[in-house]
Amino acid sequence: MEEKSDIVDATDDDRISKLPEPILHHILSFLHAKDAARMSTLSKVWDSAWNSLPYLNFGDKLFSKSKDIPRLLRAVDQALANRKKHKISIQKFSLWLPHYHELCYVSSWINMLIACNVKELKLRVNRPVYEGVLDYNSLTEAIFDAKTLNVLSLDGFNIEMPSDDGMIKFTSLRELHLSDVFLDEQFLQALCTSSCNLEDFSLQDFDGLASFQVAETSLPKLKRVNLKNCPSVFQLVDIASINIEDLKISTIDGNLKVVKITACKALKTLHLNEVAVTDKWLEDLFSSLPNLEILGLLGCEALKMMKITSDELKQLTVFYCSNLISVELDTPNLMKFHYSYDALSTFRLKASVLLEATLYLDPQTNYFEWQSKLTKFLANFNHSKFIKLLCDCDKVIVIPKYLRENLLPPLYGTNILQVCLGNLSNYSVVDIIDSILWISPHLDTLSFTGALRMTMKFIYKDEDASDEDEKPCCASLPWKCWRHTLKKVELQNFALMEQQDLGNYFFANADISEMVEIPGECSL
Protein backbone atom coordinates (compact mmCIF):
# COMPACT_ATOMS: atom_id res chain seq x y z
CA MET A 1 0.00 0.00 0.00
CA GLU A 2 1.26 3.45 -0.94
CA GLU A 3 2.12 6.52 1.08
CA LYS A 4 -0.77 8.97 1.38
CA SER A 5 -0.78 12.30 -0.43
CA ASP A 6 -2.35 15.39 1.09
CA ILE A 7 -5.92 14.68 2.15
CA VAL A 8 -8.57 17.22 1.17
CA ASP A 9 -12.14 17.76 2.24
CA ALA A 10 -14.97 16.62 0.02
CA THR A 11 -16.16 19.30 -2.43
CA ASP A 12 -19.75 20.28 -2.94
CA ASP A 13 -19.82 18.38 -6.24
CA ASP A 14 -18.54 15.17 -4.66
CA ARG A 15 -21.87 13.51 -3.94
CA ILE A 16 -20.39 10.05 -3.37
CA SER A 17 -18.31 11.29 -0.45
CA LYS A 18 -21.49 12.57 1.17
CA LEU A 19 -22.99 9.10 1.30
CA PRO A 20 -23.38 7.46 4.72
CA GLU A 21 -20.27 5.60 5.87
CA PRO A 22 -21.94 2.12 5.71
CA ILE A 23 -22.56 2.71 1.99
CA LEU A 24 -18.95 3.80 1.47
CA HIS A 25 -17.91 0.61 3.28
CA HIS A 26 -20.08 -1.39 0.91
CA ILE A 27 -18.39 0.27 -2.10
CA LEU A 28 -14.91 -0.38 -0.72
CA SER A 29 -15.77 -4.00 0.13
CA PHE A 30 -15.60 -4.85 -3.59
CA LEU A 31 -11.96 -3.66 -3.78
CA HIS A 32 -8.73 -5.31 -2.72
CA ALA A 33 -7.34 -3.71 0.42
CA LYS A 34 -4.51 -2.10 -1.56
CA ASP A 35 -6.99 -0.28 -3.80
CA ALA A 36 -9.26 0.59 -0.88
CA ALA A 37 -6.27 2.15 0.90
CA ARG A 38 -5.52 4.25 -2.18
CA MET A 39 -9.06 5.64 -2.02
CA SER A 40 -8.20 7.07 1.39
CA THR A 41 -6.04 9.72 -0.32
CA LEU A 42 -9.05 11.30 -2.00
CA SER A 43 -10.51 13.07 1.01
CA LYS A 44 -10.93 12.94 4.78
CA VAL A 45 -14.24 11.16 4.28
CA TRP A 46 -12.63 8.36 2.28
CA ASP A 47 -9.73 8.24 4.75
CA SER A 48 -12.17 7.70 7.59
CA ALA A 49 -14.05 5.09 5.57
CA TRP A 50 -10.84 3.16 4.89
CA ASN A 51 -9.64 3.23 8.49
CA SER A 52 -12.97 1.90 9.73
CA LEU A 53 -13.51 -0.52 6.85
CA PRO A 54 -14.58 -3.94 8.24
CA TYR A 55 -13.74 -5.79 4.98
CA LEU A 56 -10.04 -6.47 4.36
CA ASN A 57 -9.32 -8.48 1.23
CA PHE A 58 -5.59 -8.65 0.58
CA GLY A 59 -6.20 -11.10 -2.25
CA ASP A 60 -3.99 -13.82 -3.70
CA LYS A 61 -1.51 -11.75 -5.73
CA LEU A 62 -0.49 -8.85 -3.52
CA PHE A 63 2.40 -10.60 -1.77
CA SER A 64 3.41 -12.83 -4.68
CA LYS A 65 4.04 -9.84 -6.95
CA SER A 66 5.58 -7.48 -4.41
CA LYS A 67 9.32 -6.81 -4.14
CA ASP A 68 8.92 -5.32 -0.67
CA ILE A 69 7.31 -8.02 1.47
CA PRO A 70 8.33 -6.45 4.84
CA ARG A 71 6.48 -3.22 3.96
CA LEU A 72 3.32 -5.15 3.10
CA LEU A 73 3.52 -7.17 6.29
CA ARG A 74 3.78 -3.95 8.30
CA ALA A 75 0.81 -2.52 6.40
CA VAL A 76 -1.38 -5.53 7.25
CA ASP A 77 -0.17 -5.41 10.84
CA GLN A 78 -0.99 -1.71 11.08
CA ALA A 79 -4.45 -2.12 9.53
CA LEU A 80 -5.39 -4.80 12.06
CA ALA A 81 -3.84 -3.02 15.02
CA ASN A 82 -5.76 0.12 14.16
CA ARG A 83 -9.06 -1.74 14.08
CA LYS A 84 -8.31 -3.50 17.33
CA LYS A 85 -7.43 -0.18 18.98
CA HIS A 86 -10.70 1.44 17.90
CA LYS A 87 -12.74 -1.71 18.59
CA ILE A 88 -13.89 -2.08 14.97
CA SER A 89 -15.52 -5.43 14.24
CA ILE A 90 -14.09 -7.10 11.16
CA GLN A 91 -16.67 -8.73 8.93
CA LYS A 92 -14.23 -10.33 6.49
CA PHE A 93 -10.47 -10.88 6.29
CA SER A 94 -8.82 -12.64 3.33
CA LEU A 95 -5.09 -13.20 2.71
CA TRP A 96 -2.73 -15.50 0.85
CA LEU A 97 0.90 -15.61 1.92
CA PRO A 98 3.20 -17.31 -0.61
CA HIS A 99 6.09 -17.37 1.89
CA TYR A 100 5.73 -19.49 5.00
CA HIS A 101 8.61 -17.53 6.58
CA GLU A 102 6.08 -14.87 7.62
CA LEU A 103 4.10 -17.37 9.69
CA CYS A 104 5.00 -15.50 12.89
CA TYR A 105 2.86 -12.62 11.65
CA VAL A 106 -0.10 -14.95 11.10
CA SER A 107 -0.37 -15.88 14.77
CA SER A 108 -0.38 -12.21 15.75
CA TRP A 109 -2.96 -11.39 13.08
CA ILE A 110 -5.28 -14.18 14.21
CA ASN A 111 -5.14 -12.87 17.79
CA MET A 112 -6.05 -9.37 16.60
CA LEU A 113 -8.81 -10.71 14.35
CA ILE A 114 -10.35 -12.62 17.25
CA ALA A 115 -10.20 -9.44 19.35
CA CYS A 116 -12.04 -7.69 16.51
CA ASN A 117 -14.78 -10.34 16.51
CA VAL A 118 -13.99 -11.45 12.97
CA LYS A 119 -16.95 -13.03 11.16
CA GLU A 120 -15.28 -14.46 8.04
CA LEU A 121 -11.63 -15.51 7.81
CA LYS A 122 -9.89 -16.85 4.71
CA LEU A 123 -6.21 -17.64 5.19
CA ARG A 124 -3.79 -19.45 2.91
CA VAL A 125 -0.07 -19.92 3.54
CA ASN A 126 2.06 -21.92 1.12
CA ARG A 127 3.44 -25.08 2.66
CA PRO A 128 7.18 -25.24 3.51
CA VAL A 129 9.58 -27.77 2.04
CA TYR A 130 11.98 -29.62 4.35
CA GLU A 131 14.57 -31.91 2.78
CA GLY A 132 12.56 -32.07 -0.42
CA VAL A 133 9.28 -32.98 1.31
CA LEU A 134 6.26 -30.70 1.70
CA ASP A 135 5.37 -30.01 5.30
CA TYR A 136 2.41 -28.22 6.88
CA ASN A 137 2.35 -24.85 8.60
CA SER A 138 1.60 -24.71 12.32
CA LEU A 139 -1.70 -23.12 13.24
CA THR A 140 -2.01 -21.08 16.41
CA GLU A 141 -4.43 -22.58 18.93
CA ALA A 142 -6.00 -19.17 19.41
CA ILE A 143 -8.07 -19.80 16.28
CA PHE A 144 -10.23 -22.25 18.21
CA ASP A 145 -11.41 -19.44 20.51
CA ALA A 146 -12.99 -17.52 17.64
CA LYS A 147 -16.54 -17.68 18.92
CA THR A 148 -17.82 -15.08 16.45
CA LEU A 149 -16.58 -16.83 13.30
CA ASN A 150 -19.30 -17.61 10.75
CA VAL A 151 -17.04 -18.65 7.85
CA LEU A 152 -13.52 -20.13 8.12
CA SER A 153 -11.27 -21.12 5.20
CA LEU A 154 -7.78 -22.49 5.89
CA ASP A 155 -5.21 -23.66 3.36
CA GLY A 156 -1.78 -25.17 4.07
CA PHE A 157 -2.00 -25.90 7.80
CA ASN A 158 -1.55 -28.73 10.27
CA ILE A 159 -4.77 -28.57 12.29
CA GLU A 160 -4.26 -30.01 15.76
CA MET A 161 -6.45 -30.16 18.84
CA PRO A 162 -5.87 -27.42 21.45
CA SER A 163 -3.41 -28.68 24.04
CA ASP A 164 -4.96 -27.00 27.10
CA ASP A 165 -8.61 -28.07 27.31
CA GLY A 166 -9.05 -29.81 23.95
CA MET A 167 -12.06 -27.60 23.23
CA ILE A 168 -13.12 -26.08 19.91
CA LYS A 169 -15.37 -23.07 20.43
CA PHE A 170 -16.78 -22.61 16.94
CA THR A 171 -20.27 -22.07 18.27
CA SER A 172 -21.22 -19.57 15.52
CA LEU A 173 -19.47 -21.32 12.63
CA ARG A 174 -21.73 -21.95 9.60
CA GLU A 175 -19.12 -22.71 6.92
CA LEU A 176 -15.77 -24.51 7.23
CA HIS A 177 -13.50 -24.95 4.20
CA LEU A 178 -10.19 -26.79 4.67
CA SER A 179 -7.76 -27.34 1.81
CA ASP A 180 -4.26 -28.83 1.66
CA VAL A 181 -4.38 -29.58 5.40
CA PHE A 182 -3.44 -32.30 7.85
CA LEU A 183 -6.05 -33.31 10.42
CA ASP A 184 -7.17 -36.44 12.25
CA GLU A 185 -10.33 -38.17 13.48
CA GLN A 186 -9.92 -36.62 16.93
CA PHE A 187 -10.21 -33.11 15.52
CA LEU A 188 -13.17 -34.11 13.35
CA GLN A 189 -14.95 -35.62 16.35
CA ALA A 190 -14.37 -32.48 18.42
CA LEU A 191 -15.61 -30.35 15.54
CA CYS A 192 -18.82 -32.40 15.30
CA THR A 193 -19.37 -31.98 19.02
CA SER A 194 -18.84 -28.22 19.21
CA SER A 195 -19.99 -26.77 15.87
CA CYS A 196 -23.72 -27.19 16.30
CA ASN A 197 -24.51 -24.49 13.70
CA LEU A 198 -22.26 -25.81 10.91
CA GLU A 199 -24.11 -25.97 7.59
CA ASP A 200 -21.38 -26.22 4.95
CA PHE A 201 -18.21 -28.33 5.28
CA SER A 202 -15.64 -28.84 2.52
CA LEU A 203 -12.38 -30.78 2.81
CA GLN A 204 -9.92 -30.89 -0.10
CA ASP A 205 -6.45 -32.38 -0.66
CA PHE A 206 -6.05 -33.52 2.93
CA ASP A 207 -3.95 -36.00 4.89
CA GLY A 208 -4.39 -37.73 8.23
CA LEU A 209 -7.98 -38.92 7.94
CA ALA A 210 -8.83 -42.53 7.10
CA SER A 211 -12.58 -41.98 7.46
CA PHE A 212 -15.22 -39.28 7.64
CA GLN A 213 -17.98 -40.07 10.12
CA VAL A 214 -20.85 -37.85 11.23
CA ALA A 215 -23.32 -39.32 13.71
CA GLU A 216 -27.03 -38.60 13.62
CA THR A 217 -26.88 -36.52 16.81
CA SER A 218 -23.95 -34.32 15.70
CA LEU A 219 -23.97 -31.36 13.32
CA PRO A 220 -27.79 -31.15 13.24
CA LYS A 221 -27.81 -28.23 10.77
CA LEU A 222 -25.31 -29.71 8.30
CA LYS A 223 -26.62 -29.33 4.74
CA ARG A 224 -23.60 -29.53 2.41
CA VAL A 225 -20.47 -31.72 2.47
CA ASN A 226 -17.73 -31.73 -0.15
CA LEU A 227 -14.86 -34.23 0.23
CA LYS A 228 -12.50 -33.58 -2.68
CA ASN A 229 -9.40 -35.52 -3.69
CA CYS A 230 -9.57 -37.96 -0.79
CA PRO A 231 -6.20 -39.74 -0.29
CA SER A 232 -5.52 -43.42 -0.89
CA VAL A 233 -5.78 -44.31 2.80
CA PHE A 234 -9.29 -42.89 2.98
CA GLN A 235 -11.63 -45.88 3.25
CA LEU A 236 -14.96 -44.89 4.81
CA VAL A 237 -17.64 -42.21 4.59
CA ASP A 238 -20.45 -42.68 7.08
CA ILE A 239 -22.87 -39.76 7.35
CA ALA A 240 -26.10 -40.05 9.30
CA SER A 241 -26.99 -36.35 9.35
CA ILE A 242 -30.72 -36.16 8.63
CA ASN A 243 -30.68 -32.62 7.18
CA ILE A 244 -27.85 -32.94 4.66
CA GLU A 245 -29.01 -31.97 1.16
CA ASP A 246 -25.83 -31.88 -0.94
CA LEU A 247 -22.96 -34.41 -0.85
CA LYS A 248 -19.92 -34.52 -3.12
CA ILE A 249 -17.11 -37.09 -2.81
CA SER A 250 -14.10 -37.48 -5.07
CA THR A 251 -10.98 -39.60 -4.59
CA ILE A 252 -7.53 -39.66 -6.12
CA ASP A 253 -7.43 -43.33 -7.11
CA GLY A 254 -10.89 -44.86 -6.63
CA ASN A 255 -9.98 -46.78 -3.46
CA LEU A 256 -12.95 -45.53 -1.42
CA LYS A 257 -15.23 -48.56 -1.16
CA VAL A 258 -17.60 -47.82 1.72
CA VAL A 259 -20.08 -44.96 1.55
CA LYS A 260 -22.93 -45.11 4.08
CA ILE A 261 -25.49 -42.37 3.53
CA THR A 262 -28.83 -44.16 3.75
CA ALA A 263 -29.82 -42.16 6.84
CA CYS A 264 -29.59 -38.88 4.88
CA LYS A 265 -33.29 -38.76 4.02
CA ALA A 266 -33.18 -35.09 2.95
CA LEU A 267 -30.37 -35.64 0.43
CA LYS A 268 -31.18 -34.02 -2.93
CA THR A 269 -27.80 -33.85 -4.69
CA LEU A 270 -25.12 -36.57 -4.77
CA HIS A 271 -21.90 -36.50 -6.82
CA LEU A 272 -19.38 -39.36 -6.66
CA ASN A 273 -16.09 -39.17 -8.54
CA GLU A 274 -13.83 -42.25 -8.69
CA VAL A 275 -15.68 -43.99 -5.87
CA ALA A 276 -16.09 -47.78 -5.88
CA VAL A 277 -19.86 -47.77 -6.45
CA THR A 278 -21.31 -51.28 -6.87
CA ASP A 279 -24.44 -52.29 -8.78
CA LYS A 280 -26.29 -53.35 -5.63
CA TRP A 281 -25.33 -50.20 -3.71
CA LEU A 282 -26.67 -47.97 -6.49
CA GLU A 283 -29.89 -49.93 -6.96
CA ASP A 284 -30.65 -49.75 -3.22
CA LEU A 285 -29.75 -46.08 -3.01
CA PHE A 286 -33.03 -44.70 -4.32
CA SER A 287 -35.20 -46.73 -2.00
CA SER A 288 -33.26 -45.25 0.93
CA LEU A 289 -33.08 -41.67 -0.37
CA PRO A 290 -36.58 -40.74 -1.55
CA ASN A 291 -35.73 -37.07 -2.22
CA LEU A 292 -32.67 -37.55 -4.43
CA GLU A 293 -33.04 -35.28 -7.48
CA ILE A 294 -29.50 -34.90 -8.85
CA LEU A 295 -26.96 -37.73 -9.22
CA GLY A 296 -23.47 -37.56 -10.72
CA LEU A 297 -21.24 -40.59 -11.24
CA LEU A 298 -17.78 -40.02 -12.74
CA GLY A 299 -15.06 -42.62 -13.13
CA CYS A 300 -16.87 -45.23 -11.02
CA GLU A 301 -15.04 -48.25 -12.43
CA ALA A 302 -16.73 -50.87 -10.23
CA LEU A 303 -20.14 -50.12 -11.73
CA LYS A 304 -21.19 -52.68 -14.36
CA MET A 305 -24.98 -52.89 -14.46
CA MET A 306 -26.73 -49.64 -13.64
CA LYS A 307 -30.39 -49.93 -12.74
CA ILE A 308 -32.19 -46.83 -11.46
CA THR A 309 -35.89 -46.54 -10.68
CA SER A 310 -36.94 -43.15 -9.40
CA ASP A 311 -39.82 -40.73 -9.86
CA GLU A 312 -37.86 -37.90 -8.20
CA LEU A 313 -34.60 -37.97 -10.18
CA LYS A 314 -34.34 -34.88 -12.40
CA GLN A 315 -30.65 -34.73 -13.38
CA LEU A 316 -28.25 -37.60 -14.03
CA THR A 317 -24.58 -37.49 -15.07
CA VAL A 318 -22.69 -40.70 -15.91
CA PHE A 319 -19.20 -40.09 -17.30
CA TYR A 320 -16.22 -42.41 -17.76
CA CYS A 321 -17.71 -45.40 -15.95
CA SER A 322 -15.81 -47.55 -18.43
CA ASN A 323 -16.92 -50.99 -17.21
CA LEU A 324 -20.63 -50.40 -17.69
CA ILE A 325 -22.29 -53.05 -19.82
CA SER A 326 -25.93 -52.29 -19.10
CA VAL A 327 -27.99 -49.22 -18.20
CA GLU A 328 -31.69 -49.26 -17.34
CA LEU A 329 -33.27 -45.96 -16.31
CA ASP A 330 -36.89 -45.82 -15.26
CA THR A 331 -36.89 -42.10 -14.51
CA PRO A 332 -40.06 -40.48 -15.88
CA ASN A 333 -39.19 -37.00 -14.56
CA LEU A 334 -35.57 -36.91 -15.72
CA MET A 335 -34.98 -33.47 -17.27
CA LYS A 336 -31.20 -33.39 -17.83
CA PHE A 337 -28.93 -36.29 -18.77
CA HIS A 338 -25.14 -36.12 -19.31
CA TYR A 339 -23.61 -39.36 -20.50
CA SER A 340 -20.48 -40.75 -22.13
CA TYR A 341 -21.43 -43.57 -24.49
CA ASP A 342 -19.04 -46.23 -25.78
CA ALA A 343 -21.30 -48.82 -27.45
CA LEU A 344 -23.07 -50.47 -24.53
CA SER A 345 -24.72 -53.80 -25.15
CA THR A 346 -27.88 -52.66 -23.34
CA PHE A 347 -29.39 -49.22 -22.80
CA ARG A 348 -33.00 -48.48 -21.89
CA LEU A 349 -34.38 -45.10 -20.94
CA LYS A 350 -37.68 -43.78 -19.69
CA ALA A 351 -37.53 -40.04 -19.16
CA SER A 352 -39.47 -36.80 -19.44
CA VAL A 353 -40.48 -35.57 -22.90
CA LEU A 354 -38.70 -32.34 -21.93
CA LEU A 355 -35.38 -34.15 -21.47
CA GLU A 356 -32.22 -32.26 -22.46
CA ALA A 357 -29.44 -34.75 -23.19
CA THR A 358 -25.71 -34.12 -23.48
CA LEU A 359 -24.03 -37.19 -24.95
CA TYR A 360 -20.28 -37.66 -25.30
CA LEU A 361 -19.81 -40.22 -28.06
CA ASP A 362 -16.63 -42.19 -27.44
CA PRO A 363 -16.23 -45.20 -29.77
CA GLN A 364 -14.21 -48.02 -28.21
CA THR A 365 -14.64 -50.36 -31.17
CA ASN A 366 -14.35 -50.28 -34.98
CA TYR A 367 -16.48 -47.66 -36.72
CA PHE A 368 -18.71 -50.14 -38.58
CA GLU A 369 -19.84 -51.81 -35.36
CA TRP A 370 -19.98 -48.44 -33.60
CA GLN A 371 -22.25 -46.75 -36.15
CA SER A 372 -24.93 -49.43 -36.10
CA LYS A 373 -24.96 -49.45 -32.27
CA LEU A 374 -24.93 -45.66 -32.15
CA THR A 375 -28.20 -45.33 -34.05
CA LYS A 376 -29.85 -47.83 -31.72
CA PHE A 377 -28.56 -45.93 -28.70
CA LEU A 378 -29.70 -42.54 -30.00
CA ALA A 379 -33.20 -43.91 -30.59
CA ASN A 380 -33.69 -43.84 -26.81
CA PHE A 381 -33.74 -40.04 -27.09
CA ASN A 382 -36.08 -39.73 -30.07
CA HIS A 383 -38.54 -37.54 -28.15
CA SER A 384 -35.95 -35.26 -26.56
CA LYS A 385 -36.39 -31.68 -27.72
CA PHE A 386 -32.74 -30.70 -27.21
CA ILE A 387 -29.67 -32.90 -27.64
CA LYS A 388 -25.98 -32.01 -27.52
CA LEU A 389 -23.52 -34.43 -29.07
CA LEU A 390 -19.81 -34.21 -28.19
CA CYS A 391 -17.45 -36.03 -30.54
CA ASP A 392 -13.68 -36.11 -30.83
CA CYS A 393 -13.96 -36.50 -34.61
CA ASP A 394 -16.59 -36.15 -37.34
CA LYS A 395 -16.19 -39.86 -38.19
CA VAL A 396 -18.22 -40.61 -35.08
CA ILE A 397 -21.43 -39.09 -36.46
CA VAL A 398 -21.12 -39.60 -40.23
CA ILE A 399 -23.25 -42.69 -40.86
CA PRO A 400 -22.46 -44.30 -44.26
CA LYS A 401 -25.35 -44.20 -46.71
CA TYR A 402 -25.40 -47.97 -47.20
CA LEU A 403 -26.07 -48.38 -43.47
CA ARG A 404 -28.88 -45.84 -43.53
CA GLU A 405 -30.82 -47.93 -46.03
CA ASN A 406 -31.52 -50.59 -43.38
CA LEU A 407 -31.90 -48.34 -40.33
CA LEU A 408 -34.51 -45.86 -39.15
CA PRO A 409 -33.49 -42.29 -38.30
CA PRO A 410 -33.09 -42.39 -34.51
CA LEU A 411 -33.88 -38.78 -33.54
CA TYR A 412 -37.02 -38.12 -35.56
CA GLY A 413 -38.65 -36.14 -32.72
CA THR A 414 -35.71 -33.87 -31.87
CA ASN A 415 -36.09 -30.16 -32.61
CA ILE A 416 -32.75 -28.70 -31.48
CA LEU A 417 -29.40 -30.42 -31.99
CA GLN A 418 -25.98 -29.07 -31.05
CA VAL A 419 -22.83 -30.86 -32.20
CA CYS A 420 -19.41 -30.19 -30.71
CA LEU A 421 -16.63 -31.58 -32.92
CA GLY A 422 -13.07 -31.88 -31.68
CA ASN A 423 -11.44 -32.55 -35.07
CA LEU A 424 -12.32 -32.81 -38.74
CA SER A 425 -11.19 -35.61 -41.02
CA ASN A 426 -11.76 -35.81 -44.78
CA TYR A 427 -15.51 -35.29 -44.63
CA SER A 428 -16.95 -32.08 -46.09
CA VAL A 429 -19.46 -29.89 -44.29
CA VAL A 430 -22.13 -31.25 -46.67
CA ASP A 431 -21.25 -34.85 -45.72
CA ILE A 432 -21.55 -34.03 -42.01
CA ILE A 433 -24.84 -32.17 -42.36
CA ASP A 434 -26.29 -34.83 -44.67
CA SER A 435 -25.61 -37.49 -42.02
CA ILE A 436 -27.01 -35.37 -39.20
CA LEU A 437 -30.18 -34.61 -41.17
CA TRP A 438 -30.64 -38.34 -41.60
CA ILE A 439 -30.10 -38.93 -37.87
CA SER A 440 -32.57 -36.13 -37.02
CA PRO A 441 -34.75 -35.53 -40.09
CA HIS A 442 -36.97 -32.68 -38.85
CA LEU A 443 -34.72 -30.23 -36.99
CA ASP A 444 -35.61 -26.64 -36.22
CA THR A 445 -32.05 -25.65 -35.28
CA LEU A 446 -28.67 -27.29 -35.90
CA SER A 447 -25.58 -25.67 -34.40
CA PHE A 448 -21.91 -26.60 -34.34
CA THR A 449 -19.19 -25.73 -31.83
CA GLY A 450 -15.54 -26.74 -31.58
CA ALA A 451 -13.81 -27.37 -34.91
CA LEU A 452 -16.89 -26.03 -36.70
CA ARG A 453 -18.69 -22.91 -35.50
CA MET A 454 -21.88 -22.38 -37.43
CA THR A 455 -25.64 -22.49 -37.08
CA MET A 456 -28.55 -23.51 -39.32
CA LYS A 457 -32.24 -22.84 -38.89
CA PHE A 458 -34.89 -24.73 -40.84
CA ILE A 459 -38.31 -23.30 -41.70
CA TYR A 460 -40.93 -25.76 -42.88
CA LYS A 461 -44.08 -25.57 -44.96
CA ASP A 462 -47.46 -25.29 -43.30
CA GLU A 463 -48.35 -28.76 -42.02
CA ASP A 464 -51.90 -28.40 -43.36
CA ALA A 465 -50.70 -27.62 -46.87
CA SER A 466 -50.96 -30.55 -49.23
CA ASP A 467 -48.19 -31.54 -51.57
CA GLU A 468 -49.39 -33.61 -54.50
CA ASP A 469 -45.83 -34.19 -55.67
CA GLU A 470 -44.62 -35.52 -52.32
CA LYS A 471 -41.98 -38.17 -52.75
CA PRO A 472 -43.01 -41.61 -51.49
CA CYS A 473 -39.84 -42.61 -49.61
CA CYS A 474 -41.21 -41.58 -46.21
CA ALA A 475 -44.80 -42.69 -46.74
CA SER A 476 -44.56 -45.65 -44.37
CA LEU A 477 -42.83 -43.73 -41.57
CA PRO A 478 -44.48 -41.74 -38.74
CA TRP A 479 -42.99 -38.40 -39.80
CA LYS A 480 -42.25 -36.24 -42.81
CA CYS A 481 -38.56 -35.62 -43.26
CA TRP A 482 -37.04 -32.32 -44.27
CA ARG A 483 -36.80 -33.35 -47.92
CA HIS A 484 -40.59 -33.08 -48.28
CA THR A 485 -41.48 -30.22 -45.96
CA LEU A 486 -38.51 -27.83 -45.96
CA LYS A 487 -39.31 -24.30 -47.10
CA LYS A 488 -36.32 -22.16 -46.13
CA VAL A 489 -32.83 -22.54 -44.68
CA GLU A 490 -31.03 -19.80 -42.74
CA LEU A 491 -27.24 -20.04 -42.37
CA GLN A 492 -24.87 -18.28 -40.00
CA ASN A 493 -21.03 -18.22 -40.00
CA PHE A 494 -20.62 -20.43 -43.08
CA ALA A 495 -17.82 -19.71 -45.55
CA LEU A 496 -18.83 -18.67 -49.05
CA MET A 497 -17.74 -21.97 -50.60
CA GLU A 498 -19.68 -23.89 -47.91
CA GLN A 499 -22.76 -21.80 -48.65
CA GLN A 500 -22.51 -22.64 -52.34
CA ASP A 501 -22.07 -26.37 -51.67
CA LEU A 502 -24.99 -26.39 -49.24
CA GLY A 503 -27.12 -24.44 -51.71
CA ASN A 504 -26.52 -27.10 -54.34
CA TYR A 505 -27.27 -29.81 -51.76
CA PHE A 506 -30.55 -28.39 -50.48
CA PHE A 507 -31.94 -27.30 -53.85
CA ALA A 508 -31.17 -30.78 -55.22
CA ASN A 509 -32.77 -32.65 -52.30
CA ALA A 510 -35.70 -30.48 -51.26
CA ASP A 511 -38.21 -28.09 -52.81
CA ILE A 512 -37.02 -25.05 -50.86
CA SER A 513 -37.84 -21.51 -51.88
CA GLU A 514 -34.73 -19.80 -50.52
CA MET A 515 -31.52 -20.14 -48.50
CA VAL A 516 -30.20 -17.01 -46.79
CA GLU A 517 -27.10 -16.03 -44.82
CA ILE A 518 -27.74 -14.31 -41.49
CA PRO A 519 -24.99 -11.92 -40.23
CA GLY A 520 -22.83 -13.37 -37.46
CA GLU A 521 -23.92 -10.85 -34.81
CA CYS A 522 -27.58 -11.85 -35.22
CA SER A 523 -29.10 -14.73 -33.30
CA LEU A 524 -30.91 -17.46 -35.20
Secondary structure as UniProt FT lines:
FT   TURN            12..13
FT   HELIX           16..18
FT   HELIX           21..28
FT   TURN            29..30
FT   HELIX           33..39
FT   TURN            40..41
FT   HELIX           44..51
FT   STRAND          55..57
FT   TURN            59..61
FT   HELIX           62..65
FT   HELIX           69..85
FT   TURN            86..87
FT   STRAND          92..97
FT   HELIX           100..102
FT   HELIX           103..115
FT   TURN            116..117
FT   STRAND          120..125
FT   STRAND          129..130
FT   TURN            131..132
FT   STRAND          133..134
FT   STRAND          137..138
FT   HELIX           141..145
FT   TURN            147..148
FT   STRAND          151..155
FT   STRAND          157..158
FT   TURN            171..172
FT   STRAND          175..179
FT   HELIX           185..194
FT   TURN            196..197
FT   STRAND          200..204
FT   STRAND          211..214
FT   TURN            216..217
FT   TURN            220..221
FT   STRAND          224..230
FT   TURN            232..233
FT   STRAND          236..239
FT   TURN            242..243
FT   STRAND          246..251
FT   STRAND          258..260
FT   TURN            262..263
FT   TURN            265..266
FT   STRAND          269..273
FT   HELIX           279..288
FT   TURN            290..291
FT   STRAND          294..298
FT   TURN            301..302
FT   STRAND          305..309
FT   STRAND          315..319
FT   TURN            322..323
FT   STRAND          326..330
FT   TURN            332..333
FT   STRAND          336..341
FT   STRAND          346..350
FT   TURN            353..354
FT   STRAND          356..361
FT   HELIX           367..378
FT   HELIX           379..381
FT   TURN            382..383
FT   STRAND          386..393
FT   HELIX           394..396
FT   HELIX           401..404
FT   TURN            405..406
FT   TURN            410..413
FT   STRAND          416..423
FT   HELIX           429..439
FT   TURN            441..442
FT   STRAND          445..450
FT   STRAND          454..460
FT   TURN            463..464
FT   TURN            468..469
FT   HELIX           472..474
FT   TURN            475..476
FT   HELIX           482..485
FT   STRAND          486..492
FT   HELIX           496..509
FT   STRAND          514..518
FT   TURN            520..521
//
